[in-house]
């Protein structure tokens, strides 16, 4: 019962993410598809198609919005038309999933029932049930350049750090098992808040936006590295 109470408390505590960082867009209920205009997911919140997970590029795979659910999808996944009640029953571009739901037609490319691996879980979904999530920069080996992305330690997999390119992506592009790593503080340089994960010869250097956010990540990573998967009473 104590474990159940702790889990319920954590679930309530971590429903929101780091203040000021947006991860989710309100989704329509299934029965509202086609009847009410969706709120579109912003283009800059995704780097890959929210259906097939293929990365976007400027030439071969461009962004489109499904007019039923508001997802950002590629041309192949939005090559369907369905009548939408909120638009006077006119035909609109929709994604495959919404097309099947709205028309009842069967599409040969059926991905329903496909096992969803942890890297294929959406960033917004995982962030809503996370121990900590925010934007960070992961520096390259020479410490000069690096990749900025959306980093998440999920509640249901608290010993692993998942890295998304954007906070609404539907697939993480990599993960780092945290168990056994050492967390190192680095001197602040050029207004950059630096810290590291190190194990043997493997070293990852991160840059946080603020010193407070850096401290939060260091605490969270240190707990995961030590194999601590629960929160102490009253811990934020």
Secondary structure as a PSIPRED ss2 file (coil, helix, strand):
# PSIPRED VFORMAT (PSIPRED V4.0)

   1 X C   1.000  0.000  0.000
   2 X H   0.000  1.000  0.000
   3 X H   0.000  1.000  0.000
   4 X H   0.000  1.000  0.000
   5 X H   0.000  1.000  0.000
   6 X H   0.000  1.000  0.000
   7 X H   0.000  1.000  0.000
   8 X H   0.000  1.000  0.000
   9 X H   0.000  1.000  0.000
  10 X H   0.000  1.000  0.000
  11 X H   0.000  1.000  0.000
  12 X H   0.000  1.000  0.000
  13 X H   0.000  1.000  0.000
  14 X C   1.000  0.000  0.000
  15 X C   1.000  0.000  0.000
  16 X C   1.000  0.000  0.000
  17 X C   1.000  0.000  0.000
  18 X C   1.000  0.000  0.000
  19 X C   1.000  0.000  0.000
  20 X C   1.000  0.000  0.000
  21 X C   1.000  0.000  0.000
  22 X C   1.000  0.000  0.000
  23 X C   1.000  0.000  0.000
  24 X C   1.000  0.000  0.000
  25 X C   1.000  0.000  0.000
  26 X C   1.000  0.000  0.000
  27 X C   1.000  0.000  0.000
  28 X C   1.000  0.000  0.000
  29 X C   1.000  0.000  0.000
  30 X H   0.000  1.000  0.000
  31 X H   0.000  1.000  0.000
  32 X H   0.000  1.000  0.000
  33 X C   1.000  0.000  0.000
  34 X C   1.000  0.000  0.000
  35 X C   1.000  0.000  0.000
  36 X C   1.000  0.000  0.000
  37 X C   1.000  0.000  0.000
  38 X C   1.000  0.000  0.000
  39 X C   1.000  0.000  0.000
  40 X C   1.000  0.000  0.000
  41 X C   1.000  0.000  0.000
  42 X C   1.000  0.000  0.000
  43 X H   0.000  1.000  0.000
  44 X H   0.000  1.000  0.000
  45 X H   0.000  1.000  0.000
  46 X C   1.000  0.000  0.000
  47 X C   1.000  0.000  0.000
  48 X E   0.000  0.000  1.000
  49 X C   1.000  0.000  0.000
  50 X C   1.000  0.000  0.000
  51 X C   1.000  0.000  0.000
  52 X C   1.000  0.000  0.000
  53 X C   1.000  0.000  0.000
  54 X C   1.000  0.000  0.000
  55 X E   0.000  0.000  1.000
  56 X C   1.000  0.000  0.000
  57 X C   1.000  0.000  0.000
  58 X C   1.000  0.000  0.000
  59 X C   1.000  0.000  0.000
  60 X C   1.000  0.000  0.000
  61 X C   1.000  0.000  0.000
  62 X C   1.000  0.000  0.000
  63 X C   1.000  0.000  0.000
  64 X E   0.000  0.000  1.000
  65 X E   0.000  0.000  1.000
  66 X C   1.000  0.000  0.000
  67 X C   1.000  0.000  0.000
  68 X C   1.000  0.000  0.000
  69 X C   1.000  0.000  0.000
  70 X C   1.000  0.000  0.000
  71 X C   1.000  0.000  0.000
  72 X E   0.000  0.000  1.000
  73 X E   0.000  0.000  1.000
  74 X C   1.000  0.000  0.000
  75 X C   1.000  0.000  0.000
  76 X H   0.000  1.000  0.000
  77 X H   0.000  1.000  0.000
  78 X H   0.000  1.000  0.000
  79 X C   1.000  0.000  0.000
  80 X E   0.000  0.000  1.000
  81 X E   0.000  0.000  1.000
  82 X E   0.000  0.000  1.000
  83 X E   0.000  0.000  1.000
  84 X E   0.000  0.000  1.000
  85 X H   0.000  1.000  0.000
  86 X H   0.000  1.000  0.000
  87 X H   0.000  1.000  0.000
  88 X C   1.000  0.000  0.000
  89 X C   1.000  0.000  0.000
  90 X E   0.000  0.000  1.000
  91 X E   0.000  0.000  1.000
  92 X E   0.000  0.000  1.000
  93 X E   0.000  0.000  1.000
  94 X E   0.000  0.000  1.000
  95 X C   1.000  0.000  0.000
  96 X H   0.000  1.000  0.000
  97 X H   0.000  1.000  0.000
  98 X H   0.000  1.000  0.000
  99 X H   0.000  1.000  0.000
 100 X H   0.000  1.000  0.000
 101 X H   0.000  1.000  0.000
 102 X H   0.000  1.000  0.000
 103 X H   0.000  1.000  0.000
 104 X C   1.000  0.000  0.000
 105 X C   1.000  0.000  0.000
 106 X C   1.000  0.000  0.000
 107 X C   1.000  0.000  0.000
 108 X C   1.000  0.000  0.000
 109 X C   1.000  0.000  0.000
 110 X C   1.000  0.000  0.000
 111 X C   1.000  0.000  0.000
 112 X C   1.000  0.000  0.000
 113 X C   1.000  0.000  0.000
 114 X C   1.000  0.000  0.000
 115 X C   1.000  0.000  0.000
 116 X C   1.000  0.000  0.000
 117 X C   1.000  0.000  0.000
 118 X H   0.000  1.000  0.000
 119 X H   0.000  1.000  0.000
 120 X H   0.000  1.000  0.000
 121 X C   1.000  0.000  0.000
 122 X C   1.000  0.000  0.000
 123 X H   0.000  1.000  0.000
 124 X H   0.000  1.000  0.000
 125 X H   0.000  1.000  0.000
 126 X H   0.000  1.000  0.000
 127 X H   0.000  1.000  0.000
 128 X C   1.000  0.000  0.000
 129 X C   1.000  0.000  0.000
 130 X E   0.000  0.000  1.000
 131 X E   0.000  0.000  1.000
 132 X E   0.000  0.000  1.000
 133 X E   0.000  0.000  1.000
 134 X E   0.000  0.000  1.000
 135 X E   0.000  0.000  1.000
 136 X E   0.000  0.000  1.000
 137 X E   0.000  0.000  1.000
 138 X E   0.000  0.000  1.000
 139 X E   0.000  0.000  1.000
 140 X C   1.000  0.000  0.000
 141 X C   1.000  0.000  0.000
 142 X C   1.000  0.000  0.000
 143 X C   1.000  0.000  0.000
 144 X C   1.000  0.000  0.000
 145 X C   1.000  0.000  0.000
 146 X E   0.000  0.000  1.000
 147 X E   0.000  0.000  1.000
 148 X E   0.000  0.000  1.000
 149 X E   0.000  0.000  1.000
 150 X E   0.000  0.000  1.000
 151 X E   0.000  0.000  1.000
 152 X E   0.000  0.000  1.000
 153 X E   0.000  0.000  1.000
 154 X E   0.000  0.000  1.000
 155 X H   0.000  1.000  0.000
 156 X H   0.000  1.000  0.000
 157 X H   0.000  1.000  0.000
 158 X C   1.000  0.000  0.000
 159 X C   1.000  0.000  0.000
 160 X E   0.000  0.000  1.000
 161 X E   0.000  0.000  1.000
 162 X E   0.000  0.000  1.000
 163 X E   0.000  0.000  1.000
 164 X E   0.000  0.000  1.000
 165 X C   1.000  0.000  0.000
 166 X C   1.000  0.000  0.000
 167 X C   1.000  0.000  0.000
 168 X C   1.000  0.000  0.000
 169 X C   1.000  0.000  0.000
 170 X C   1.000  0.000  0.000
 171 X C   1.000  0.000  0.000
 172 X C   1.000  0.000  0.000
 173 X C   1.000  0.000  0.000
 174 X E   0.000  0.000  1.000
 175 X E   0.000  0.000  1.000
 176 X E   0.000  0.000  1.000
 177 X E   0.000  0.000  1.000
 178 X C   1.000  0.000  0.000
 179 X C   1.000  0.000  0.000
 180 X C   1.000  0.000  0.000
 181 X C   1.000  0.000  0.000
 182 X E   0.000  0.000  1.000
 183 X E   0.000  0.000  1.000
 184 X E   0.000  0.000  1.000
 185 X E   0.000  0.000  1.000
 186 X C   1.000  0.000  0.000
 187 X C   1.000  0.000  0.000
 188 X C   1.000  0.000  0.000
 189 X E   0.000  0.000  1.000
 190 X C   1.000  0.000  0.000
 191 X C   1.000  0.000  0.000
 192 X E   0.000  0.000  1.000
 193 X E   0.000  0.000  1.000
 194 X E   0.000  0.000  1.000
 195 X E   0.000  0.000  1.000
 196 X E   0.000  0.000  1.000
 197 X E   0.000  0.000  1.000
 198 X E   0.000  0.000  1.000
 199 X E   0.000  0.000  1.000
 200 X C   1.000  0.000  0.000
 201 X C   1.000  0.000  0.000
 202 X E   0.000  0.000  1.000
 203 X E   0.000  0.000  1.000
 204 X E   0.000  0.000  1.000
 205 X E   0.000  0.000  1.000
 206 X E   0.000  0.000  1.000
 207 X E   0.000  0.000  1.000
 208 X E   0.000  0.000  1.000
 209 X C   1.000  0.000  0.000
 210 X C   1.000  0.000  0.000
 211 X H   0.000  1.000  0.000
 212 X H   0.000  1.000  0.000
 213 X H   0.000  1.000  0.000
 214 X H   0.000  1.000  0.000
 215 X H   0.000  1.000  0.000
 216 X H   0.000  1.000  0.000
 217 X H   0.000  1.000  0.000
 218 X H   0.000  1.000  0.000
 219 X H   0.000  1.000  0.000
 220 X H   0.000  1.000  0.000
 221 X H   0.000  1.000  0.000
 222 X H   0.000  1.000  0.000
 223 X H   0.000  1.000  0.000
 224 X H   0.000  1.000  0.000
 225 X H   0.000  1.000  0.000
 226 X C   1.000  0.000  0.000
 227 X C   1.000  0.000  0.000
 228 X C   1.000  0.000  0.000
 229 X C   1.000  0.000  0.000
 230 X C   1.000  0.000  0.000
 231 X C   1.000  0.000  0.000
 232 X C   1.000  0.000  0.000
 233 X C   1.000  0.000  0.000
 234 X C   1.000  0.000  0.000
 235 X C   1.000  0.000  0.000
 236 X C   1.000  0.000  0.000
